[in-house]
C-alpha cells in the first residue's frame, strides 16, 4: 500500500479503537456506579390488570385527520 492509503487506514482504525475503548470504559464506569440495569425486567410492576387501566372503549379509537377506527 502507498503511504497516504496506509495513513488513512491507520487514522480510521485508530478512531474506531478510541471510540470502542471509550464506550467500554463508559460501560465499566456505569457498572461500578450501579447503573447496570440488573433485574430491570423483574422490577417492573406486572401485577396490574390492563383492562381496568383507563377507558377501554376510548383506547380502541384512533383519530387522525377525521379518520375514526374503532373495534366493535
mmJSON file of the N, C-alpha and C atoms, coordinates in Angstrom:
{"data_MODEL":{"atom_site":{
"group_PDB":["ATOM","ATOM","ATOM","ATOM","ATOM","ATOM","ATOM","ATOM","ATOM","ATOM","ATOM","ATOM","ATOM","ATOM","ATOM","ATOM","ATOM","ATOM","ATOM","ATOM","ATOM","ATOM","ATOM","ATOM","ATOM","ATOM","ATOM","ATOM","ATOM","ATOM","ATOM","ATOM","ATOM","ATOM","ATOM","ATOM","ATOM","ATOM","ATOM","ATOM","ATOM","ATOM","ATOM","ATOM","ATOM","ATOM","ATOM","ATOM","ATOM","ATOM","ATOM","ATOM","ATOM","ATOM","ATOM","ATOM","ATOM","ATOM","ATOM","ATOM","ATOM","ATOM","ATOM","ATOM","ATOM","ATOM","ATOM","ATOM","ATOM","ATOM","ATOM","ATOM","ATOM","ATOM","ATOM","ATOM","ATOM","ATOM","ATOM","ATOM","ATOM","ATOM","ATOM","ATOM","ATOM","ATOM","ATOM","ATOM","ATOM","ATOM","ATOM","ATOM","ATOM","ATOM","ATOM","ATOM","ATOM","ATOM","ATOM","ATOM","ATOM","ATOM","ATOM","ATOM","ATOM","ATOM","ATOM","ATOM","ATOM","ATOM","ATOM","ATOM","ATOM","ATOM","ATOM","ATOM","ATOM","ATOM","ATOM","ATOM","ATOM","ATOM","ATOM","ATOM","ATOM","ATOM","ATOM","ATOM","ATOM","ATOM","ATOM","ATOM","ATOM","ATOM","ATOM","ATOM","ATOM","ATOM","ATOM","ATOM","ATOM","ATOM","ATOM","ATOM","ATOM","ATOM","ATOM","ATOM","ATOM","ATOM","ATOM","ATOM","ATOM","ATOM","ATOM","ATOM","ATOM","ATOM","ATOM","ATOM","ATOM","ATOM","ATOM","ATOM","ATOM","ATOM","ATOM","ATOM","ATOM","ATOM","ATOM","ATOM","ATOM","ATOM","ATOM","ATOM","ATOM","ATOM","ATOM","ATOM","ATOM","ATOM","ATOM","ATOM","ATOM","ATOM","ATOM","ATOM","ATOM","ATOM","ATOM","ATOM","ATOM","ATOM","ATOM","ATOM","ATOM","ATOM","ATOM","ATOM","ATOM","ATOM","ATOM","ATOM","ATOM","ATOM","ATOM","ATOM","ATOM","ATOM","ATOM","ATOM","ATOM","ATOM","ATOM","ATOM"],
"id":[1,2,3,4,5,6,7,8,9,10,11,12,13,14,15,16,17,18,19,20,21,22,23,24,25,26,27,28,29,30,31,32,33,34,35,36,37,38,39,40,41,42,43,44,45,46,47,48,49,50,51,52,53,54,55,56,57,58,59,60,61,62,63,64,65,66,67,68,69,70,71,72,73,74,75,76,77,78,79,80,81,82,83,84,85,86,87,88,89,90,91,92,93,94,95,96,97,98,99,100,101,102,103,104,105,106,107,108,109,110,111,112,113,114,115,116,117,118,119,120,121,122,123,124,125,126,127,128,129,130,131,132,133,134,135,136,137,138,139,140,141,142,143,144,145,146,147,148,149,150,151,152,153,154,155,156,157,158,159,160,161,162,163,164,165,166,167,168,169,170,171,172,173,174,175,176,177,178,179,180,181,182,183,184,185,186,187,188,189,190,191,192,193,194,195,196,197,198,199,200,201,202,203,204,205,206,207,208,209,210,211,212,213,214,215,216],
"type_symbol":["N","C","C","N","C","C","N","C","C","N","C","C","N","C","C","N","C","C","N","C","C","N","C","C","N","C","C","N","C","C","N","C","C","N","C","C","N","C","C","N","C","C","N","C","C","N","C","C","N","C","C","N","C","C","N","C","C","N","C","C","N","C","C","N","C","C","N","C","C","N","C","C","N","C","C","N","C","C","N","C","C","N","C","C","N","C","C","N","C","C","N","C","C","N","C","C","N","C","C","N","C","C","N","C","C","N","C","C","N","C","C","N","C","C","N","C","C","N","C","C","N","C","C","N","C","C","N","C","C","N","C","C","N","C","C","N","C","C","N","C","C","N","C","C","N","C","C","N","C","C","N","C","C","N","C","C","N","C","C","N","C","C","N","C","C","N","C","C","N","C","C","N","C","C","N","C","C","N","C","C","N","C","C","N","C","C","N","C","C","N","C","C","N","C","C","N","C","C","N","C","C","N","C","C","N","C","C","N","C","C","N","C","C","N","C","C"],
"label_atom_id":["N","CA","C","N","CA","C","N","CA","C","N","CA","C","N","CA","C","N","CA","C","N","CA","C","N","CA","C","N","CA","C","N","CA","C","N","CA","C","N","CA","C","N","CA","C","N","CA","C","N","CA","C","N","CA","C","N","CA","C","N","CA","C","N","CA","C","N","CA","C","N","CA","C","N","CA","C","N","CA","C","N","CA","C","N","CA","C","N","CA","C","N","CA","C","N","CA","C","N","CA","C","N","CA","C","N","CA","C","N","CA","C","N","CA","C","N","CA","C","N","CA","C","N","CA","C","N","CA","C","N","CA","C","N","CA","C","N","CA","C","N","CA","C","N","CA","C","N","CA","C","N","CA","C","N","CA","C","N","CA","C","N","CA","C","N","CA","C","N","CA","C","N","CA","C","N","CA","C","N","CA","C","N","CA","C","N","CA","C","N","CA","C","N","CA","C","N","CA","C","N","CA","C","N","CA","C","N","CA","C","N","CA","C","N","CA","C","N","CA","C","N","CA","C","N","CA","C","N","CA","C","N","CA","C","N","CA","C","N","CA","C","N","CA","C","N","CA","C","N","CA","C"],
"label_alt_id":[null,null,null,null,null,null,null,null,null,null,null,null,null,null,null,null,null,null,null,null,null,null,null,null,null,null,null,null,null,null,null,null,null,null,null,null,null,null,null,null,null,null,null,null,null,null,null,null,null,null,null,null,null,null,null,null,null,null,null,null,null,null,null,null,null,null,null,null,null,null,null,null,null,null,null,null,null,null,null,null,null,null,null,null,null,null,null,null,null,null,null,null,null,null,null,null,null,null,null,null,null,null,null,null,null,null,null,null,null,null,null,null,null,null,null,null,null,null,null,null,null,null,null,null,null,null,null,null,null,null,null,null,null,null,null,null,null,null,null,null,null,null,null,null,null,null,null,null,null,null,null,null,null,null,null,null,null,null,null,null,null,null,null,null,null,null,null,null,null,null,null,null,null,null,null,null,null,null,null,null,null,null,null,null,null,null,null,null,null,null,null,null,null,null,null,null,null,null,null,null,null,null,null,null,null,null,null,null,null,null,null,null,null,null,null,null],
"label_comp_id":["UNK","UNK","UNK","UNK","UNK","UNK","UNK","UNK","UNK","UNK","UNK","UNK","UNK","UNK","UNK","UNK","UNK","UNK","UNK","UNK","UNK","UNK","UNK","UNK","UNK","UNK","UNK","UNK","UNK","UNK","UNK","UNK","UNK","UNK","UNK","UNK","UNK","UNK","UNK","UNK","UNK","UNK","UNK","UNK","UNK","UNK","UNK","UNK","UNK","UNK","UNK","UNK","UNK","UNK","UNK","UNK","UNK","UNK","UNK","UNK","UNK","UNK","UNK","UNK","UNK","UNK","UNK","UNK","UNK","UNK","UNK","UNK","UNK","UNK","UNK","UNK","UNK","UNK","UNK","UNK","UNK","UNK","UNK","UNK","UNK","UNK","UNK","UNK","UNK","UNK","UNK","UNK","UNK","UNK","UNK","UNK","UNK","UNK","UNK","UNK","UNK","UNK","UNK","UNK","UNK","UNK","UNK","UNK","UNK","UNK","UNK","UNK","UNK","UNK","UNK","UNK","UNK","UNK","UNK","UNK","UNK","UNK","UNK","UNK","UNK","UNK","UNK","UNK","UNK","UNK","UNK","UNK","UNK","UNK","UNK","UNK","UNK","UNK","UNK","UNK","UNK","UNK","UNK","UNK","UNK","UNK","UNK","UNK","UNK","UNK","UNK","UNK","UNK","UNK","UNK","UNK","UNK","UNK","UNK","UNK","UNK","UNK","UNK","UNK","UNK","UNK","UNK","UNK","UNK","UNK","UNK","UNK","UNK","UNK","UNK","UNK","UNK","UNK","UNK","UNK","UNK","UNK","UNK","UNK","UNK","UNK","UNK","UNK","UNK","UNK","UNK","UNK","UNK","UNK","UNK","UNK","UNK","UNK","UNK","UNK","UNK","UNK","UNK","UNK","UNK","UNK","UNK","UNK","UNK","UNK","UNK","UNK","UNK","UNK","UNK","UNK"],
"label_asym_id":["A","A","A","A","A","A","A","A","A","A","A","A","A","A","A","A","A","A","A","A","A","A","A","A","A","A","A","A","A","A","A","A","A","A","A","A","A","A","A","A","A","A","A","A","A","A","A","A","A","A","A","A","A","A","A","A","A","A","A","A","A","A","A","A","A","A","A","A","A","A","A","A","A","A","A","A","A","A","A","A","A","A","A","A","A","A","A","A","A","A","A","A","A","A","A","A","A","A","A","A","A","A","A","A","A","A","A","A","A","A","A","A","A","A","A","A","A","A","A","A","A","A","A","A","A","A","A","A","A","A","A","A","A","A","A","A","A","A","A","A","A","A","A","A","A","A","A","A","A","A","A","A","A","A","A","A","A","A","A","A","A","A","A","A","A","A","A","A","A","A","A","A","A","A","A","A","A","A","A","A","A","A","A","A","A","A","A","A","A","A","A","A","A","A","A","A","A","A","A","A","A","A","A","A","A","A","A","A","A","A","A","A","A","A","A","A"],
"label_entity_id":["1","1","1","1","1","1","1","1","1","1","1","1","1","1","1","1","1","1","1","1","1","1","1","1","1","1","1","1","1","1","1","1","1","1","1","1","1","1","1","1","1","1","1","1","1","1","1","1","1","1","1","1","1","1","1","1","1","1","1","1","1","1","1","1","1","1","1","1","1","1","1","1","1","1","1","1","1","1","1","1","1","1","1","1","1","1","1","1","1","1","1","1","1","1","1","1","1","1","1","1","1","1","1","1","1","1","1","1","1","1","1","1","1","1","1","1","1","1","1","1","1","1","1","1","1","1","1","1","1","1","1","1","1","1","1","1","1","1","1","1","1","1","1","1","1","1","1","1","1","1","1","1","1","1","1","1","1","1","1","1","1","1","1","1","1","1","1","1","1","1","1","1","1","1","1","1","1","1","1","1","1","1","1","1","1","1","1","1","1","1","1","1","1","1","1","1","1","1","1","1","1","1","1","1","1","1","1","1","1","1","1","1","1","1","1","1"],
"label_seq_id":[1,1,1,2,2,2,3,3,3,4,4,4,5,5,5,6,6,6,7,7,7,8,8,8,9,9,9,10,10,10,11,11,11,12,12,12,13,13,13,14,14,14,15,15,15,16,16,16,17,17,17,18,18,18,19,19,19,20,20,20,21,21,21,22,22,22,23,23,23,24,24,24,25,25,25,26,26,26,27,27,27,28,28,28,29,29,29,30,30,30,31,31,31,32,32,32,33,33,33,34,34,34,35,35,35,36,36,36,37,37,37,38,38,38,39,39,39,40,40,40,41,41,41,42,42,42,43,43,43,44,44,44,45,45,45,46,46,46,47,47,47,48,48,48,49,49,49,50,50,50,51,51,51,52,52,52,53,53,53,54,54,54,55,55,55,56,56,56,57,57,57,58,58,58,59,59,59,60,60,60,61,61,61,62,62,62,63,63,63,64,64,64,65,65,65,66,66,66,67,67,67,68,68,68,69,69,69,70,70,70,71,71,71,72,72,72],
"pdbx_PDB_ins_code":[null,null,null,null,null,null,null,null,null,null,null,null,null,null,null,null,null,null,null,null,null,null,null,null,null,null,null,null,null,null,null,null,null,null,null,null,null,null,null,null,null,null,null,null,null,null,null,null,null,null,null,null,null,null,null,null,null,null,null,null,null,null,null,null,null,null,null,null,null,null,null,null,null,null,null,null,null,null,null,null,null,null,null,null,null,null,null,null,null,null,null,null,null,null,null,null,null,null,null,null,null,null,null,null,null,null,null,null,null,null,null,null,null,null,null,null,null,null,null,null,null,null,null,null,null,null,null,null,null,null,null,null,null,null,null,null,null,null,null,null,null,null,null,null,null,null,null,null,null,null,null,null,null,null,null,null,null,null,null,null,null,null,null,null,null,null,null,null,null,null,null,null,null,null,null,null,null,null,null,null,null,null,null,null,null,null,null,null,null,null,null,null,null,null,null,null,null,null,null,null,null,null,null,null,null,null,null,null,null,null,null,null,null,null,null,null],
"Cartn_x":[0.846,0.0,0.884,0.361,1.112,0.995,1.87,1.93,0.643,-0.009,-1.256,-2.395,-2.469,-3.515,-3.263,-2.015,-1.662,-1.966,-1.719,-2.009,-3.513,-4.296,-5.751,-6.339,-5.864,-6.347,-5.95,-4.759,-4.315,-5.157,-5.476,-6.319,-7.714,-8.263,-9.593,-9.622,-8.66,-8.63,-8.35,-7.528,-7.272,-8.521,-9.295,-10.547,-11.532,-11.662,-12.56,-12.098,-10.797,-10.261,-10.567,-10.399,-10.677,-12.162,-13.033,-14.476,-14.926,-14.459,-14.84,-14.298,-13.071,-12.495,-13.255,-13.615,-14.393,-15.743,-16.404,-17.706,-17.582,-16.573,-16.375,-16.022,-15.271,-14.952,-16.215,-17.104,-18.366,-19.224,-19.253,-19.996,-19.388,-18.065,-17.391,-17.656,-17.567,-17.837,-19.293,-20.214,-21.625,-21.897,-21.204,-21.423,-20.869,-19.786,-19.267,-20.205,-20.924,-21.856,-23.214,-23.393,-24.64,-25.708,-25.355,-26.337,-26.325,-26.194,-26.079,-27.416,-28.528,-29.883,-30.108,-29.388,-29.585,-30.963,-31.737,-33.061,-34.099,-33.885,-34.815,-36.173,-36.178,-37.451,-38.204,-37.506,-38.19,-38.668,-38.141,-38.596,-39.884,-40.281,-41.479,-42.719,-43.73,-44.982,-45.862,-45.841,-46.634,-47.928,-48.308,-49.477,-50.753,-50.68,-51.88,-52.695,-53.987,-54.899,-55.069,-54.64,-54.644,-56.051,-57.05,-58.408,-59.003,-58.453,-59.0,-58.261,-57.251,-56.482,-57.097,-57.632,-58.201,-59.541,-60.047,-61.307,-61.011,-61.437,-61.083,-61.666,-62.915,-63.528,-62.844,-62.456,-61.791,-60.397,-59.717,-58.371,-58.365,-59.492,-59.534,-59.762,-60.02,-60.282,-58.992,-58.836,-57.675,-58.183,-57.734,-58.202,-57.022,-57.152,-56.127,-56.767,-56.843,-57.418,-58.828,-59.671,-61.069,-61.218,-60.263,-60.335,-60.601,-61.681,-62.048,-62.078,-61.27,-61.27,-61.658,-62.627,-62.997,-63.347,-63.124,-63.411,-64.775,-65.594,-66.931,-66.873],
"Cartn_y":[-1.191,0.0,1.244,2.275,3.525,4.216,5.174,5.843,6.602,7.342,8.031,7.065,5.938,4.955,4.337,4.022,3.446,4.433,5.712,6.74,6.868,6.854,6.971,5.77,4.571,3.365,3.399,3.868,3.977,4.957,6.099,7.09,6.521,5.83,5.237,4.191,3.278,2.233,2.808,3.836,4.486,5.147,5.783,6.411,5.368,4.26,3.185,2.619,2.444,1.925,2.865,4.159,5.139,5.152,5.116,5.123,3.867,2.707,1.458,1.405,1.85,1.861,2.811,3.976,4.923,4.373,3.688,3.091,2.016,1.166,0.127,0.719,1.807,2.476,3.052,3.634,4.155,3.039,1.881,0.744,0.294,0.246,-0.174,0.798,2.09,3.097,3.019,2.833,2.707,1.499,0.394,-0.794,-0.598,0.163,0.454,1.367,2.233,3.148,2.51,1.268,0.565,0.824,1.306,1.603,0.538,-0.716,-1.772,-2.4,-1.884,-2.338,-3.806,-4.315,-5.695,-5.84,-6.788,-7.04,-6.021,-5.31,-4.257,-4.827,-5.987,-6.581,-7.119,-7.703,-8.267,-7.184,-5.96,-4.866,-4.236,-4.549,-3.94,-4.427,-3.58,-3.926,-4.667,-5.979,-6.795,-7.276,-6.718,-7.21,-6.474,-5.378,-4.604,-5.257,-5.065,-5.592,-4.535,-4.844,-3.844,-3.446,-4.295,-3.954,-2.869,-2.657,-1.648,-0.325,-0.238,0.989,1.836,2.988,3.9,3.423,4.144,3.823,2.896,1.651,0.633,0.955,1.402,1.729,2.935,3.915,5.101,4.761,3.813,3.444,2.736,2.177,1.459,2.375,3.652,4.574,5.267,5.405,6.076,7.255,8.455,9.634,10.323,10.548,11.269,11.784,13.105,13.737,13.216,13.259,12.831,11.355,10.547,9.112,8.452,7.749,7.104,5.595,4.906,3.453,2.961,2.107,1.532,0.075,-0.704,-2.127,-2.381,-3.246,-3.496,-4.231],
"Cartn_z":[0.0,0.0,0.0,-0.608,-0.631,0.724,0.935,2.227,2.575,1.666,2.033,2.393,1.673,1.979,3.345,3.625,4.916,6.047,5.815,6.813,7.039,5.961,6.083,6.815,6.495,7.177,8.647,8.935,10.326,11.122,10.522,11.204,11.433,10.434,10.559,11.672,11.656,12.679,14.064,14.136,15.42,15.975,15.1,15.535,16.042,15.325,15.753,17.094,17.266,18.526,19.682,19.479,20.539,20.885,19.877,20.138,20.882,20.455,21.125,22.546,22.735,24.081,24.993,24.482,25.277,25.666,24.737,25.028,26.105,25.997,27.006,28.363,28.376,29.641,30.269,29.455,29.992,30.58,29.932,30.471,31.792,31.865,33.091,34.228,33.966,34.994,35.435,34.496,34.847,35.708,35.458,36.279,37.685,37.822,39.158,39.933,39.226,39.881,40.135,39.702,39.953,38.926,37.757,36.717,35.632,36.005,35.007,34.644,35.178,34.849,35.21,36.174,36.595,37.223,36.754,37.293,36.881,35.792,35.383,34.996,34.389,33.975,35.177,36.121,37.285,38.24,38.118,38.97,38.462,37.245,36.666,37.403,37.437,38.095,37.096,37.16,36.247,36.887,38.013,38.735,38.383,37.648,37.365,36.252,36.32,35.32,34.238,33.022,31.963,31.535,31.771,31.37,32.25,33.426,34.322,34.224,33.377,33.248,32.144,32.489,31.506,30.975,29.999,29.35,28.18,28.291,27.307,25.933,25.875,24.589,23.945,24.757,24.225,23.71,24.34,23.92,22.57,22.149,20.887,19.694,19.931,18.836,18.41,17.103,16.534,15.725,16.064,15.348,14.683,13.355,12.618,11.335,11.188,10.0,9.701,10.712,10.609,10.242,10.589,10.371,11.711,11.826,13.079,12.86,13.6,13.566,14.947,15.019,16.308,16.099,17.108,17.057,17.684,17.086,17.64,18.961],
"occupancy":[1.0,1.0,1.0,1.0,1.0,1.0,1.0,1.0,1.0,1.0,1.0,1.0,1.0,1.0,1.0,1.0,1.0,1.0,1.0,1.0,1.0,1.0,1.0,1.0,1.0,1.0,1.0,1.0,1.0,1.0,1.0,1.0,1.0,1.0,1.0,1.0,1.0,1.0,1.0,1.0,1.0,1.0,1.0,1.0,1.0,1.0,1.0,1.0,1.0,1.0,1.0,1.0,1.0,1.0,1.0,1.0,1.0,1.0,1.0,1.0,1.0,1.0,1.0,1.0,1.0,1.0,1.0,1.0,1.0,1.0,1.0,1.0,1.0,1.0,1.0,1.0,1.0,1.0,1.0,1.0,1.0,1.0,1.0,1.0,1.0,1.0,1.0,1.0,1.0,1.0,1.0,1.0,1.0,1.0,1.0,1.0,1.0,1.0,1.0,1.0,1.0,1.0,1.0,1.0,1.0,1.0,1.0,1.0,1.0,1.0,1.0,1.0,1.0,1.0,1.0,1.0,1.0,1.0,1.0,1.0,1.0,1.0,1.0,1.0,1.0,1.0,1.0,1.0,1.0,1.0,1.0,1.0,1.0,1.0,1.0,1.0,1.0,1.0,1.0,1.0,1.0,1.0,1.0,1.0,1.0,1.0,1.0,1.0,1.0,1.0,1.0,1.0,1.0,1.0,1.0,1.0,1.0,1.0,1.0,1.0,1.0,1.0,1.0,1.0,1.0,1.0,1.0,1.0,1.0,1.0,1.0,1.0,1.0,1.0,1.0,1.0,1.0,1.0,1.0,1.0,1.0,1.0,1.0,1.0,1.0,1.0,1.0,1.0,1.0,1.0,1.0,1.0,1.0,1.0,1.0,1.0,1.0,1.0,1.0,1.0,1.0,1.0,1.0,1.0,1.0,1.0,1.0,1.0,1.0,1.0,1.0,1.0,1.0,1.0,1.0,1.0],
"B_iso_or_equiv":[0.0,0.0,0.0,0.0,0.0,0.0,0.0,0.0,0.0,0.0,0.0,0.0,0.0,0.0,0.0,0.0,0.0,0.0,0.0,0.0,0.0,0.0,0.0,0.0,0.0,0.0,0.0,0.0,0.0,0.0,0.0,0.0,0.0,0.0,0.0,0.0,0.0,0.0,0.0,0.0,0.0,0.0,0.0,0.0,0.0,0.0,0.0,0.0,0.0,0.0,0.0,0.0,0.0,0.0,0.0,0.0,0.0,0.0,0.0,0.0,0.0,0.0,0.0,0.0,0.0,0.0,0.0,0.0,0.0,0.0,0.0,0.0,0.0,0.0,0.0,0.0,0.0,0.0,0.0,0.0,0.0,0.0,0.0,0.0,0.0,0.0,0.0,0.0,0.0,0.0,0.0,0.0,0.0,0.0,0.0,0.0,0.0,0.0,0.0,0.0,0.0,0.0,0.0,0.0,0.0,0.0,0.0,0.0,0.0,0.0,0.0,0.0,0.0,0.0,0.0,0.0,0.0,0.0,0.0,0.0,0.0,0.0,0.0,0.0,0.0,0.0,0.0,0.0,0.0,0.0,0.0,0.0,0.0,0.0,0.0,0.0,0.0,0.0,0.0,0.0,0.0,0.0,0.0,0.0,0.0,0.0,0.0,0.0,0.0,0.0,0.0,0.0,0.0,0.0,0.0,0.0,0.0,0.0,0.0,0.0,0.0,0.0,0.0,0.0,0.0,0.0,0.0,0.0,0.0,0.0,0.0,0.0,0.0,0.0,0.0,0.0,0.0,0.0,0.0,0.0,0.0,0.0,0.0,0.0,0.0,0.0,0.0,0.0,0.0,0.0,0.0,0.0,0.0,0.0,0.0,0.0,0.0,0.0,0.0,0.0,0.0,0.0,0.0,0.0,0.0,0.0,0.0,0.0,0.0,0.0,0.0,0.0,0.0,0.0,0.0,0.0],
"pdbx_formal_charge":[null,null,null,null,null,null,null,null,null,null,null,null,null,null,null,null,null,null,null,null,null,null,null,null,null,null,null,null,null,null,null,null,null,null,null,null,null,null,null,null,null,null,null,null,null,null,null,null,null,null,null,null,null,null,null,null,null,null,null,null,null,null,null,null,null,null,null,null,null,null,null,null,null,null,null,null,null,null,null,null,null,null,null,null,null,null,null,null,null,null,null,null,null,null,null,null,null,null,null,null,null,null,null,null,null,null,null,null,null,null,null,null,null,null,null,null,null,null,null,null,null,null,null,null,null,null,null,null,null,null,null,null,null,null,null,null,null,null,null,null,null,null,null,null,null,null,null,null,null,null,null,null,null,null,null,null,null,null,null,null,null,null,null,null,null,null,null,null,null,null,null,null,null,null,null,null,null,null,null,null,null,null,null,null,null,null,null,null,null,null,null,null,null,null,null,null,null,null,null,null,null,null,null,null,null,null,null,null,null,null,null,null,null,null,null,null],
"auth_seq_id":[1,1,1,2,2,2,3,3,3,4,4,4,5,5,5,6,6,6,7,7,7,8,8,8,9,9,9,10,10,10,11,11,11,12,12,12,13,13,13,14,14,14,15,15,15,16,16,16,17,17,17,18,18,18,19,19,19,20,20,20,21,21,21,22,22,22,23,23,23,24,24,24,25,25,25,26,26,26,27,27,27,28,28,28,29,29,29,30,30,30,31,31,31,32,32,32,33,33,33,34,34,34,35,35,35,36,36,36,37,37,37,38,38,38,39,39,39,40,40,40,41,41,41,42,42,42,43,43,43,44,44,44,45,45,45,46,46,46,47,47,47,48,48,48,49,49,49,50,50,50,51,51,51,52,52,52,53,53,53,54,54,54,55,55,55,56,56,56,57,57,57,58,58,58,59,59,59,60,60,60,61,61,61,62,62,62,63,63,63,64,64,64,65,65,65,66,66,66,67,67,67,68,68,68,69,69,69,70,70,70,71,71,71,72,72,72],
"auth_comp_id":["UNK","UNK","UNK","UNK","UNK","UNK","UNK","UNK","UNK","UNK","UNK","UNK","UNK","UNK","UNK","UNK","UNK","UNK","UNK","UNK","UNK","UNK","UNK","UNK","UNK","UNK","UNK","UNK","UNK","UNK","UNK","UNK","UNK","UNK","UNK","UNK","UNK","UNK","UNK","UNK","UNK","UNK","UNK","UNK","UNK","UNK","UNK","UNK","UNK","UNK","UNK","UNK","UNK","UNK","UNK","UNK","UNK","UNK","UNK","UNK","UNK","UNK","UNK","UNK","UNK","UNK","UNK","UNK","UNK","UNK","UNK","UNK","UNK","UNK","UNK","UNK","UNK","UNK","UNK","UNK","UNK","UNK","UNK","UNK","UNK","UNK","UNK","UNK","UNK","UNK","UNK","UNK","UNK","UNK","UNK","UNK","UNK","UNK","UNK","UNK","UNK","UNK","UNK","UNK","UNK","UNK","UNK","UNK","UNK","UNK","UNK","UNK","UNK","UNK","UNK","UNK","UNK","UNK","UNK","UNK","UNK","UNK","UNK","UNK","UNK","UNK","UNK","UNK","UNK","UNK","UNK","UNK","UNK","UNK","UNK","UNK","UNK","UNK","UNK","UNK","UNK","UNK","UNK","UNK","UNK","UNK","UNK","UNK","UNK","UNK","UNK","UNK","UNK","UNK","UNK","UNK","UNK","UNK","UNK","UNK","UNK","UNK","UNK","UNK","UNK","UNK","UNK","UNK","UNK","UNK","UNK","UNK","UNK","UNK","UNK","UNK","UNK","UNK","UNK","UNK","UNK","UNK","UNK","UNK","UNK","UNK","UNK","UNK","UNK","UNK","UNK","UNK","UNK","UNK","UNK","UNK","UNK","UNK","UNK","UNK","UNK","UNK","UNK","UNK","UNK","UNK","UNK","UNK","UNK","UNK","UNK","UNK","UNK","UNK","UNK","UNK"],
"auth_asym_id":["A","A","A","A","A","A","A","A","A","A","A","A","A","A","A","A","A","A","A","A","A","A","A","A","A","A","A","A","A","A","A","A","A","A","A","A","A","A","A","A","A","A","A","A","A","A","A","A","A","A","A","A","A","A","A","A","A","A","A","A","A","A","A","A","A","A","A","A","A","A","A","A","A","A","A","A","A","A","A","A","A","A","A","A","A","A","A","A","A","A","A","A","A","A","A","A","A","A","A","A","A","A","A","A","A","A","A","A","A","A","A","A","A","A","A","A","A","A","A","A","A","A","A","A","A","A","A","A","A","A","A","A","A","A","A","A","A","A","A","A","A","A","A","A","A","A","A","A","A","A","A","A","A","A","A","A","A","A","A","A","A","A","A","A","A","A","A","A","A","A","A","A","A","A","A","A","A","A","A","A","A","A","A","A","A","A","A","A","A","A","A","A","A","A","A","A","A","A","A","A","A","A","A","A","A","A","A","A","A","A","A","A","A","A","A","A"],
"auth_atom_id":["N","CA","C","N","CA","C","N","CA","C","N","CA","C","N","CA","C","N","CA","C","N","CA","C","N","CA","C","N","CA","C","N","CA","C","N","CA","C","N","CA","C","N","CA","C","N","CA","C","N","CA","C","N","CA","C","N","CA","C","N","CA","C","N","CA","C","N","CA","C","N","CA","C","N","CA","C","N","CA","C","N","CA","C","N","CA","C","N","CA","C","N","CA","C","N","CA","C","N","CA","C","N","CA","C","N","CA","C","N","CA","C","N","CA","C","N","CA","C","N","CA","C","N","CA","C","N","CA","C","N","CA","C","N","CA","C","N","CA","C","N","CA","C","N","CA","C","N","CA","C","N","CA","C","N","CA","C","N","CA","C","N","CA","C","N","CA","C","N","CA","C","N","CA","C","N","CA","C","N","CA","C","N","CA","C","N","CA","C","N","CA","C","N","CA","C","N","CA","C","N","CA","C","N","CA","C","N","CA","C","N","CA","C","N","CA","C","N","CA","C","N","CA","C","N","CA","C","N","CA","C","N","CA","C","N","CA","C","N","CA","C","N","CA","C","N","CA","C","N","CA","C"],
"pdbx_PDB_model_num":[1,1,1,1,1,1,1,1,1,1,1,1,1,1,1,1,1,1,1,1,1,1,1,1,1,1,1,1,1,1,1,1,1,1,1,1,1,1,1,1,1,1,1,1,1,1,1,1,1,1,1,1,1,1,1,1,1,1,1,1,1,1,1,1,1,1,1,1,1,1,1,1,1,1,1,1,1,1,1,1,1,1,1,1,1,1,1,1,1,1,1,1,1,1,1,1,1,1,1,1,1,1,1,1,1,1,1,1,1,1,1,1,1,1,1,1,1,1,1,1,1,1,1,1,1,1,1,1,1,1,1,1,1,1,1,1,1,1,1,1,1,1,1,1,1,1,1,1,1,1,1,1,1,1,1,1,1,1,1,1,1,1,1,1,1,1,1,1,1,1,1,1,1,1,1,1,1,1,1,1,1,1,1,1,1,1,1,1,1,1,1,1,1,1,1,1,1,1,1,1,1,1,1,1,1,1,1,1,1,1,1,1,1,1,1,1]
}}}
